[in-house]
Amino acid sequence: MALSRRVLLKHGTALAVLVPLVPCLAASTDNRESKDDIVGFAGDSTVHLTVLDTVFKLAEPVAVSAADRVRWSPDAENAFGSTGKLNGQSGFFSGNKNLTEPQLFMAWPEVVPDSRLSGFRQKRNASSKQALADHPDNWTISVGGEPAKIVALYRRSSPIGTWAVGVRRWESSKRHYLTFNLDRTIPDGATITIEGPSFSKSEYRRNSQVFSEAIHVCQAGYPVVGAKIGYVGSWWGHDNNGQSANTDFLLSENTGWQLISAEDGSVKKSGLLALAKPVTEAHQNDANFNGCDIYEADFSDLELAGRYHLQIEGLGRSFPFEVSAQPYENALRLAARWYFHQRSGCEIAEPHGEGRIRPRNGHPDDGLTVWQTQVTIGQTIEGYAKADAFKLLSEYAATHPVNSSTEQSGMTANPAAWGGWHDAGDWDRRIQHMDVVFHMADIIETFEHTRSISLNLPESKKPFADPAVAARKNDQDLGDGKTVLPDLIHEALWGASLWRRTQGDDGSIIGGVEYSSSGIVGSVSWNPVQTTYAYGAEDWAAYRFAFGAAKLGHVIKTVCGDAVLGDAIVDEAVRAWHWAESQQVPVQQYTDNSRDSVLRARVASAAVVFRASGDEAARVLFENNNPFAPQSDDPIKAIVPERYPNSYLEYVRASLEGRPSNPKIVAAIKGWIKYRAFQLKRMGRDFGLHTTEAYPWSRAWMRFGPGSNWRASQWMMYYAANGELPAELRNSAIEGMWFGLGCNPANVSFVQGLGSRDFADPLMTERYAAATIPGQISFGVTGGKMHEWELRKIGGSIYPPNQEDWPIYAQIFESRSVVISAEHGIKSNALEWLIACAVATS
């Protein structure tokens, strides 16, 4: 098996101790070995040691046969509701309803004996709560054969993989990063030996080419023409007295850097570091997110393609990286292809899987029943209200039993409710996904280069009428039969297919499909243990469908050239919008600010419907309620520019295409787009980040990860409105790529398949030990305090143990159980990343 953690080290150093590893630190049956423990150096007398702790042995899933002894009582609403025994062995099962795929059983993961390093375990019941490894007296270090005194010892530890090893029992793999300050100089070429708790005596040799965790570069590379900066600085954690340390005393603006060719070792550029962000300067709320000074090495004037390392005097060198004409081309392809891997109702097979296979899932022909309810997504926390969706659906099912003989009618199946994309780490499909449909069409309209991107889809190079296109809503839905659509449009059509297929004859739109539990251990998407429900129709869902569908239909007709398909989808959007308008929901039925959510979707969709169809009612509604003057005398107060900002650009585009419009509103919108794009009040100049405190979704922007490069959507709007992207904005978009592609305190790429070190344990709810999905982007940095259930799952794997002691940008906890680090949002960070990749490759 490929060793996903091997890339953590293979480019860093040749100095290592051997420990077996497989994906997410699970041990393979052939006991394959990999270089795990690495040593680095800083300044004259500082040694860094990285140690990986706790390895898992994962059993292969087995198909359950009729001859097997099965003890299993599934609970569709319990996260551990699929545990049981197969032939006396404990583990967990998938569902048993699939007509074409077998039920699967998998034994609980086991910790490999002796891989759990007791010297790093914090004593939970002891007064000090310190591990043996935190005491300098427990370590022995020699330099050149002479004993060295450890003046100070610091450690930071974090999870890099978490498994359930029993019912409500979890274990984590960990990465420990130790820093030893010694009482003597370590000359270049000197031999150093280290021995300590749970760490056998090991020998290393110092050289200037060793990898340094303190050097941060974009591991996917930099453009030949454009910004190219590496960042330097590192927070080391705490000593056993709770004191922190960092690289500040080692670095200054007199520290030299060199750009080294990875091909021949020659020096291509050199210079001195510049201070990018001092630790004394706050990012937000008087807090610095780094815990150290951050310096930069700017080699933007290097315009020579090649493969390089950034080498820093006294530290070592970075991971390797490329300088090339289009370094983010593959990032764009992976960001778009990730949606293919999220399809519901679609088999993933070769050649389209490109190394990943998965049976067809979420399809009625395989035995899955989607039960139609009248619970609307809008009335739940998954929409715009506060009610628990699982609770409401469970209560509805209890009062509407299937095949009911009582006066209360039961639920009926909705066999058309398949298609769309699974949302993030679970399998629900929500009407909010129509925003992704909108932006995929917008990318195709705005950037000509994206129309030819090859995603290797089953539909690639085919017209909509081709039998290979499964996104059609019925046999009459064929388009013009000859126009070959761009791959990204085919993907958008799949995303919209669930709602196109289930639209009512009156134009009504359901809110999506939900499962009875967001995750059940052992459950797989093609054979779920959960019960599957469809939300009921509502105005909010219809407005959001219209927002995405009108845009998609218009682009298919005017940009792609299939007027038949385009007109059909626009007509569906118009019917949905007018159905929502006909509902006239009384104000008193709304709670809290939920009415504002409906009204925002109503006005935003009106702009898109107007552009696509010329609908007069939609035009009047938008003009009377847009947030720019002139307006009607009594506009809807809830409408604000930052909500659905692209709807305002749609009105501008409608004007350019000859639709009747108000020139004052058009001018105001274009002025606002320009102001928004150039308002570059950067929160930090570190790691290339262009984040600001003015994120439209409040301080929770960090939950979606600074690596998502969210501001690129603003620059895309500027490009669409003006037909060009100034160098200042293009460089800003390029720099925004870096944090997510490895230029961050953990030197980890949040995008699977890009860079030298992948985020170790992204959130997935498919079978255990399955390969990660290329292109999947994690949130990256935690935004706010972890929940108690997150801390419970990763207990003992974080040091310092209090999250508040960690600088925010250092809180990269690579565990699927730390949801605000590991999850991926299909219309949040993943969509922002897709837009950013399109802008950066323009």
ZAMARGU-4260 file (C-alpha; in steps of 0.2 Angstrom, whole numbers, plus 5000, padded with zeros to 4 digits):
<rodrens>
0) 5000/5000/5000 | 5006/5018/4997 | 5011/5026/5013 | 5002/5043/5015 | 5013/5048/5030
5) 5029/5044/5020 | 5028/5061/5011 | 5029/5069/5028 | 5047/5065/5028 | 5054/5059/5011
10) 5059/5076/5005 | 5065/5083/5022 | 5080/5073/5028 | 5089/5057/5026 | 5091/5055/5045
15) 5077/5044/5052 | 5072/5030/5064 | 5061/5016/5056 | 5043/5013/5061 | 5029/5004/5051
20) 5016/5016/5043 | 5001/5015/5031 | 4988/5028/5028 | 4983/5038/5043 | 4997/5029/5053
25) 4989/5012/5051 | 5001/4997/5050 | 5001/4986/5034 | 5001/4967/5035 | 5018/4966/5027
30) 5025/4977/5041 | 5032/4989/5028 | 5044/5002/5036 | 5045/5020/5033 | 5056/5034/5039
35) 5046/5043/5053 | 5057/5052/5066 | 5066/5067/5059 | 5079/5078/5067 | 5082/5097/5062
40) 5093/5111/5069 | 5091/5129/5073 | 5105/5142/5076 | 5121/5136/5085 | 5114/5125/5099
45) 5096/5120/5096 | 5090/5103/5090 | 5072/5098/5084 | 5065/5080/5085 | 5049/5075/5077
50) 5042/5058/5083 | 5026/5049/5077 | 5016/5040/5090 | 5003/5026/5089 | 5001/5015/5074
55) 4984/5006/5070 | 4981/4990/5062 | 4966/4991/5051 | 4957/4975/5045 | 4950/4974/5028
60) 4931/4974/5026 | 4924/4957/5022 | 4908/4953/5013 | 4895/4945/5024 | 4888/4929/5018
65) 4872/4919/5022 | 4883/4906/5031 | 4890/4918/5043 | 4884/4920/5061 | 4878/4938/5063
70) 4874/4947/5079 | 4867/4964/5074 | 4853/4976/5079 | 4855/4991/5069 | 4849/5008/5075
75) 4847/5021/5061 | 4849/5036/5073 | 4864/5030/5083 | 4882/5035/5078 | 4887/5017/5085
80) 4871/5009/5079 | 4879/4997/5067 | 4891/4988/5079 | 4889/4969/5082 | 4898/4953/5079
85) 4903/4942/5064 | 4907/4924/5069 | 4911/4930/5086 | 4922/4944/5081 | 4917/4962/5087
90) 4916/4976/5074 | 4903/4985/5063 | 4892/4982/5048 | 4886/4992/5033 | 4868/4991/5029
95) 4859/4976/5022 | 4847/4984/5009 | 4858/4985/4994 | 4852/4974/4980 | 4868/4973/4971
100) 4882/4975/4984 | 4885/4964/4999 | 4884/4969/5017 | 4901/4973/5024 | 4909/4969/5041
105) 4925/4977/5048 | 4933/4973/5064 | 4938/4987/5076 | 4955/4995/5072 | 4969/4989/5084
110) 4984/4999/5091 | 5000/4990/5085 | 5009/4984/5101 | 5023/4995/5107 | 5018/5009/5095
115) 5009/5019/5108 | 5024/5029/5116 | 5021/5028/5135 | 5035/5042/5137 | 5024/5055/5129
120) 5008/5050/5138 | 5001/5064/5150 | 4997/5057/5167 | 4979/5062/5169 | 4978/5058/5187
125) 4995/5065/5193 | 4996/5082/5200 | 5008/5088/5187 | 5000/5080/5172 | 5017/5080/5164
130) 5024/5066/5152 | 5041/5059/5155 | 5046/5066/5139 | 5044/5084/5145 | 5058/5083/5158
135) 5075/5087/5152 | 5083/5075/5165 | 5075/5060/5156 | 5084/5063/5139 | 5102/5060/5135
140) 5110/5070/5121 | 5128/5070/5115 | 5137/5081/5102 | 5153/5073/5094 | 5153/5060/5108
145) 5153/5073/5122 | 5138/5074/5133 | 5127/5090/5131 | 5117/5098/5144 | 5099/5102/5140
150) 5096/5120/5145 | 5077/5120/5140 | 5065/5107/5132 | 5049/5112/5123 | 5036/5101/5115
155) 5020/5103/5104 | 5010/5088/5100 | 4994/5086/5089 | 4984/5072/5082 | 4986/5066/5064
160) 4973/5053/5064 | 4959/5047/5075 | 4950/5030/5075 | 4935/5023/5085 | 4942/5007/5092
165) 4926/5002/5101 | 4909/5009/5106 | 4913/5027/5111 | 4931/5024/5113 | 4944/5033/5102
170) 4963/5033/5099 | 4974/5045/5090 | 4990/5045/5081 | 5001/5060/5086 | 5015/5070/5080
175) 5027/5076/5093 | 5038/5090/5089 | 5052/5093/5102 | 5065/5107/5104 | 5081/5105/5114
180) 5091/5120/5118 | 5109/5114/5122 | 5123/5121/5132 | 5135/5119/5117 | 5137/5123/5099
185) 5133/5109/5086 | 5145/5112/5072 | 5140/5108/5054 | 5145/5089/5051 | 5145/5085/5069
190) 5137/5068/5075 | 5123/5070/5088 | 5115/5056/5098 | 5098/5057/5106 | 5090/5045/5118
195) 5074/5047/5129 | 5058/5041/5135 | 5050/5029/5122 | 5064/5034/5111 | 5079/5022/5108
200) 5096/5029/5106 | 5098/5036/5088 | 5112/5045/5079 | 5111/5059/5067 | 5123/5071/5058
205) 5121/5090/5056 | 5121/5097/5039 | 5114/5113/5031 | 5102/5103/5019 | 5091/5096/5033
210) 5073/5100/5032 | 5066/5113/5044 | 5049/5115/5050 | 5051/5133/5052 | 5052/5137/5033
215) 5035/5138/5024 | 5033/5138/5006 | 5019/5134/4993 | 5022/5116/4990 | 5012/5117/4974
220) 5024/5130/4967 | 5024/5148/4961 | 5022/5156/4944 | 5036/5161/4934 | 5029/5179/4932
225) 5021/5184/4948 | 5023/5184/4967 | 5035/5171/4975 | 5038/5172/4994 | 5043/5160/5007
230) 5040/5163/5026 | 5050/5159/5041 | 5046/5157/5059 | 5040/5144/5071 | 5031/5142/5088
235) 5038/5128/5098 | 5025/5124/5111 | 5028/5124/5130 | 5041/5117/5142 | 5036/5108/5158
240) 5033/5125/5167 | 5021/5131/5154 | 5033/5143/5146 | 5032/5145/5127 | 5046/5148/5115
245) 5049/5151/5097 | 5062/5156/5083 | 5062/5174/5087 | 5079/5174/5095 | 5087/5165/5080
250) 5080/5176/5066 | 5083/5194/5061 | 5083/5205/5046 | 5102/5200/5045 | 5098/5182/5043
255) 5102/5176/5025 | 5092/5165/5013 | 5096/5156/4997 | 5086/5149/4983 | 5094/5132/4979
260) 5091/5122/4963 | 5085/5105/4967 | 5092/5099/4950 | 5111/5104/4953 | 5112/5112/4970
265) 5117/5129/4963 | 5112/5145/4971 | 5099/5155/4960 | 5095/5169/4972 | 5100/5175/4989
270) 5096/5189/5001 | 5091/5194/5018 | 5075/5191/5027 | 5062/5205/5030 | 5050/5206/5044
275) 5033/5202/5038 | 5022/5201/5054 | 5030/5204/5071 | 5023/5194/5086 | 5019/5211/5094
280) 5006/5215/5080 | 4989/5209/5082 | 4979/5200/5069 | 4962/5203/5077 | 4955/5207/5094
285) 4973/5211/5101 | 4979/5193/5097 | 4993/5188/5086 | 4989/5171/5077 | 5007/5165/5075
290) 5015/5165/5092 | 5031/5171/5084 | 5039/5184/5072 | 5036/5179/5054 | 5049/5184/5042
295) 5049/5183/5023 | 5061/5179/5009 | 5054/5187/4993 | 5061/5180/4976 | 5047/5187/4965
300) 5060/5193/4953 | 5066/5176/4949 | 5058/5172/4932 | 5067/5155/4929 | 5056/5139/4929
305) 5063/5125/4939 | 5063/5115/4955 | 5070/5123/4971 | 5072/5123/4990 | 5072/5139/5001
310) 5087/5138/5012 | 5088/5149/5028 | 5105/5152/5037 | 5106/5142/5053 | 5089/5133/5050
315) 5090/5121/5035 | 5079/5120/5020 | 5061/5119/5015 | 5051/5106/5006 | 5055/5107/4987
320) 5043/5117/4975 | 5042/5121/4957 | 5042/5138/4948 | 5032/5135/4932 | 5021/5145/4920
325) 5004/5137/4927 | 5008/5130/4945 | 4989/5130/4950 | 4982/5121/4934 | 4982/5104/4943
330) 4974/5113/4959 | 4960/5119/4948 | 4957/5102/4940 | 4957/5093/4957 | 4946/5106/4965
335) 4933/5103/4951 | 4935/5084/4951 | 4932/5083/4969 | 4913/5086/4966 | 4913/5071/4955
340) 4919/5061/4970 | 4904/5068/4980 | 4891/5063/4967 | 4876/5053/4974 | 4868/5041/4963
345) 4884/5038/4953 | 4896/5024/4952 | 4915/5029/4952 | 4924/5017/4942 | 4939/5017/4930
350) 4945/5025/4920 | 4935/5040/4928 | 4940/5036/4946 | 4958/5038/4942 | 4963/5026/4956
355) 4947/5027/4966 | 4932/5016/4965 | 4915/5016/4974 | 4899/5007/4970 | 4884/5017/4964
360) 4876/5025/4979 | 4860/5034/4984 | 4850/5026/4969 | 4833/5018/4970 | 4837/5004/4958
365) 4849/4998/4971 | 4836/4996/4985 | 4837/5013/4993 | 4821/5021/4998 | 4819/5040/5000
370) 4804/5043/5011 | 4795/5060/5007 | 4791/5071/5022 | 4783/5088/5024 | 4797/5094/5036
375) 4805/5108/5027 | 4824/5111/5027 | 4821/5130/5031 | 4813/5126/5048 | 4829/5117/5054
380) 4847/5122/5058 | 4852/5115/5041 | 4842/5129/5033 | 4839/5145/5042 | 4830/5141/5058
385) 4836/5133/5074 | 4827/5116/5075 | 4837/5100/5075 | 4834/5092/5058 | 4836/5074/5064
390) 4824/5076/5078 | 4810/5084/5067 | 4812/5070/5054 | 4812/5057/5067 | 4796/5064/5075
395) 4788/5065/5058 | 4792/5047/5054 | 4785/5042/5070 | 4768/5050/5067 | 4768/5046/5048
400) 4772/5027/5048 | 4774/5018/5032 | 4759/5008/5026 | 4749/5017/5040 | 4731/5010/5042
405) 4727/5024/5054 | 4719/5041/5050 | 4736/5049/5049 | 4743/5046/5032 | 4760/5038/5031
410) 4776/5043/5021 | 4777/5038/5003 | 4793/5034/4993 | 4800/5048/4982 | 4810/5037/4969
415) 4815/5053/4959 | 4825/5059/4974 | 4842/5054/4968 | 4857/5064/4961 | 4866/5079/4967
420) 4881/5080/4978 | 4884/5073/4995 | 4888/5087/5007 | 4905/5087/5015 | 4908/5073/5027
425) 4891/5066/5026 | 4878/5061/5013 | 4864/5074/5014 | 4860/5085/4999 | 4854/5102/5002
430) 4846/5116/4992 | 4861/5127/4996 | 4871/5117/4984 | 4862/5126/4970 | 4875/5140/4975
435) 4889/5129/4968 | 4879/5126/4952 | 4878/5145/4950 | 4896/5147/4953 | 4901/5133/4941
440) 4891/5141/4928 | 4898/5158/4932 | 4916/5151/4931 | 4913/5145/4913 | 4905/5161/4908
445) 4919/5172/4916 | 4935/5162/4912 | 4936/5155/4894 | 4951/5144/4899 | 4939/5134/4911
450) 4928/5129/4896 | 4942/5116/4890 | 4947/5109/4906 | 4947/5090/4905 | 4939/5082/4921
455) 4938/5064/4914 | 4920/5062/4918 | 4908/5049/4911 | 4900/5063/4902 | 4916/5071/4895
460) 4915/5076/4877 | 4897/5071/4875 | 4881/5081/4872 | 4868/5081/4885 | 4857/5068/4874
465) 4871/5055/4875 | 4866/5039/4885 | 4881/5041/4896 | 4874/5057/4903 | 4864/5051/4919
470) 4859/5069/4925 | 4844/5070/4914 | 4828/5071/4923 | 4818/5060/4911 | 4819/5053/4893
475) 4813/5069/4885 | 4826/5079/4893 | 4839/5078/4879 | 4845/5096/4875 | 4848/5099/4856
480) 4857/5082/4855 | 4873/5089/4847 | 4881/5102/4857 | 4896/5096/4867 | 4896/5104/4884
485) 4911/5109/4895 | 4915/5096/4909 | 4912/5109/4923 | 4894/5112/4916 | 4891/5093/4916
490) 4896/5093/4934 | 4885/5107/4938 | 4871/5098/4929 | 4874/5083/4941 | 4873/5095/4955
495) 4856/5102/4950 | 4849/5085/4944 | 4841/5081/4961 | 4830/5096/4961 | 4826/5096/4942
500) 4820/5078/4944 | 4809/5081/4959 | 4802/5098/4954 | 4783/5097/4956 | 4771/5100/4941
505) 4767/5117/4949 | 4785/5122/4950 | 4788/5118/4968 | 4805/5113/4975 | 4810/5101/4989
510) 4824/5106/5001 | 4834/5091/4998 | 4838/5074/5005 | 4843/5070/5023 | 4849/5055/5033
515) 4843/5050/5050 | 4861/5052/5057 | 4875/5062/5050 | 4887/5047/5052 | 4886/5029/5058
520) 4902/5019/5060 | 4902/5006/5047 | 4889/5013/5036 | 4894/5017/5018 | 4885/5028/5006
525) 4880/5014/4994 | 4873/5003/5009 | 4868/5015/5023 | 4862/5010/5040 | 4852/5026/5041
530) 4835/5030/5035 | 4834/5042/5021 | 4821/5056/5020 | 4817/5070/5008 | 4813/5087/5014
535) 4796/5095/5009 | 4794/5109/4996 | 4795/5127/5002 | 4797/5145/4995 | 4815/5147/5002
540) 4821/5131/4993 | 4812/5136/4977 | 4820/5153/4977 | 4837/5145/4980 | 4834/5133/4966
545) 4829/5147/4954 | 4845/5157/4959 | 4857/5142/4953 | 4846/5135/4939 | 4842/5152/4930
550) 4861/5155/4929 | 4865/5138/4923 | 4852/5138/4910 | 4857/5155/4903 | 4875/5150/4902
555) 4871/5134/4893 | 4861/5143/4881 | 4872/5159/4878 | 4890/5152/4881 | 4889/5134/4878
560) 4877/5135/4863 | 4863/5122/4868 | 4848/5133/4867 | 4836/5119/4870 | 4843/5113/4886
565) 4847/5131/4892 | 4829/5136/4889 | 4822/5121/4897 | 4832/5124/4913 | 4828/5143/4913
570) 4809/5139/4912 | 4811/5127/4927 | 4819/5142/4937 | 4805/5154/4932 | 4792/5141/4937
575) 4800/5138/4954 | 4802/5157/4957 | 4784/5161/4953 | 4778/5146/4963 | 4788/5153/4978
580) 4780/5170/4975 | 4762/5162/4975 | 4765/5154/4993 | 4762/5171/5002 | 4768/5164/5019
585) 4761/5174/5033 | 4775/5184/5042 | 4769/5176/5059 | 4774/5159/5053 | 4793/5164/5053
590) 4804/5164/5068 | 4818/5175/5073 | 4827/5181/5057 | 4821/5167/5046 | 4810/5179/5036
595) 4825/5189/5032 | 4833/5173/5025 | 4818/5170/5013 | 4818/5188/5008 | 4836/5188/5004
600) 4835/5173/4993 | 4819/5180/4985 | 4827/5196/4979 | 4844/5188/4974 | 4835/5175/4963
605) 4825/5189/4955 | 4840/5196/4948 | 4846/5180/4940 | 4829/5175/4934 | 4827/5193/4926
610) 4843/5191/4917 | 4840/5174/4911 | 4821/5176/4906 | 4817/5195/4905 | 4803/5191/4918
615) 4796/5208/4922 | 4790/5204/4939 | 4807/5198/4944 | 4815/5215/4937 | 4803/5226/4947
620) 4806/5216/4963 | 4824/5217/4962 | 4825/5235/4957 | 4813/5240/4972 | 4823/5230/4985
625) 4842/5231/4980 | 4853/5239/4993 | 4859/5252/4980 | 4850/5269/4976 | 4838/5272/4969
630) 4825/5261/4977 | 4807/5261/4981 | 4801/5271/4996 | 4799/5255/5006 | 4813/5243/5002
635) 4816/5226/5011 | 4827/5231/5025 | 4835/5214/5026 | 4844/5215/5009 | 4862/5220/5011
640) 4876/5220/4998 | 4887/5206/5005 | 4873/5193/5005 | 4871/5185/4987 | 4884/5198/4980
645) 4884/5190/4963 | 4865/5193/4961 | 4870/5212/4959 | 4883/5208/4945 | 4869/5198/4936
650) 4859/5214/4935 | 4874/5223/4928 | 4876/5209/4915 | 4858/5209/4911 | 4860/5228/4907
655) 4875/5224/4896 | 4864/5211/4886 | 4851/5224/4883 | 4838/5220/4896 | 4829/5235/4902
660) 4838/5242/4918 | 4841/5257/4928 | 4858/5265/4924 | 4860/5273/4941 | 4858/5256/4949
665) 4870/5248/4937 | 4883/5262/4940 | 4881/5260/4959 | 4884/5241/4958 | 4899/5243/4947
670) 4906/5256/4959 | 4903/5244/4974 | 4912/5229/4965 | 4927/5240/4962 | 4928/5247/4980
675) 4925/5229/4987 | 4939/5222/4976 | 4952/5235/4981 | 4948/5236/4999 | 4964/5226/5004
680) 4964/5229/5022 | 4974/5213/5026 | 4973/5206/5043 | 4991/5198/5041 | 5005/5199/5028
685) 5010/5181/5034 | 5009/5166/5023 | 5002/5176/5009 | 4986/5178/5017 | 4973/5191/5011
690) 4960/5187/5025 | 4952/5202/5033 | 4941/5205/5048 | 4927/5210/5036 | 4922/5192/5031
695) 4904/5193/5027 | 4900/5178/5038 | 4907/5186/5054 | 4922/5180/5063 | 4917/5162/5059
700) 4927/5164/5043 | 4941/5155/5051 | 4930/5139/5052 | 4931/5139/5033 | 4950/5140/5033
705) 4961/5154/5028 | 4967/5142/5015 | 4951/5143/5005 | 4957/5160/4998 | 4939/5167/4999
710) 4943/5184/4993 | 4946/5178/4976 | 4928/5178/4973 | 4928/5197/4975 | 4942/5198/4962
715) 4932/5187/4950 | 4917/5199/4951 | 4929/5213/4947 | 4936/5204/4932 | 4918/5199/4926
720) 4912/5217/4927 | 4927/5225/4919 | 4935/5212/4908 | 4952/5213/4915 | 4961/5209/4932
725) 4975/5221/4937 | 4991/5214/4942 | 4988/5219/4960 | 4973/5209/4961 | 4980/5194/4951
730) 4995/5193/4963 | 4983/5194/4978 | 4974/5179/4971 | 4990/5170/4969 | 4996/5173/4986
735) 4980/5168/4993 | 4984/5150/4986 | 4999/5148/4997 | 4992/5145/5015 | 4981/5130/5009
740) 4995/5122/4999 | 5007/5120/5013 | 5013/5138/5017 | 5007/5137/5035 | 5014/5133/5052
745) 5011/5114/5050 | 5018/5114/5033 | 5003/5104/5028 | 4993/5105/5011 | 4975/5106/5015
750) 4971/5099/4998 | 4973/5081/4996 | 4986/5076/4982 | 4995/5092/4981 | 5011/5096/4990
755) 5024/5086/5000 | 5013/5083/5016 | 4994/5080/5015 | 4982/5084/5029 | 4983/5067/5037
760) 4965/5064/5042 | 4952/5073/5032 | 4934/5070/5037 | 4926/5056/5028 | 4911/5045/5032
765) 4914/5031/5020 | 4922/5014/5025 | 4937/5014/5036 | 4955/5014/5028 | 4948/5020/5011
770) 4959/5031/5001 | 4957/5050/5003 | 4949/5059/4989 | 4961/5069/4978 | 4956/5088/4979
775) 4947/5087/4995 | 4951/5103/5005 | 4950/5103/5024 | 4945/5119/5034 | 4963/5120/5040
780) 4962/5131/5056 | 4950/5130/5070 | 4939/5145/5072 | 4934/5145/5090 | 4935/5133/5105
785) 4933/5115/5101 | 4917/5106/5107 | 4918/5094/5122 | 4915/5079/5111 | 4930/5084/5100
790) 4941/5085/5115 | 4934/5069/5121 | 4939/5060/5105 | 4956/5067/5104 | 4960/5067/5123
795) 4978/5066/5127 | 4984/5070/5110 | 4986/5089/5111 | 5001/5097/5120 | 5000/5110/5127
800) 4984/5102/5133 | 4974/5119/5133 | 4968/5125/5116 | 4969/5143/5122 | 4988/5141/5124
805) 4990/5138/5105 | 4992/5152/5093 | 4977/5151/5081 | 4987/5148/5065 | 4996/5134/5074
810) 4979/5125/5078 | 4980/5113/5063 | 4974/5097/5072 | 4975/5084/5058 | 4961/5073/5065
815) 4944/5069/5057 | 4937/5071/5075 | 4942/5089/5075 | 4928/5094/5064 | 4932/5113/5063
820) 4949/5108/5056 | 4946/5093/5046 | 4928/5095/5038 | 4925/5101/5020 | 4910/5112/5015
825) 4903/5109/4998 | 4897/5127/4996 | 4910/5135/5008 | 4928/5132/5008 | 4928/5119/4994
830) 4918/5132/4983 | 4929/5146/4987 | 4944/5136/4983 | 4937/5131/4966 | 4934/5150/4962
835) 4951/5154/4968 | 4959/5141/4957 | 4950/5148/4942 | 4956/5166/4946 | 4974/5161/4949
840) 4975/5151/4933 | 4967/5165/4923
</rodrens>
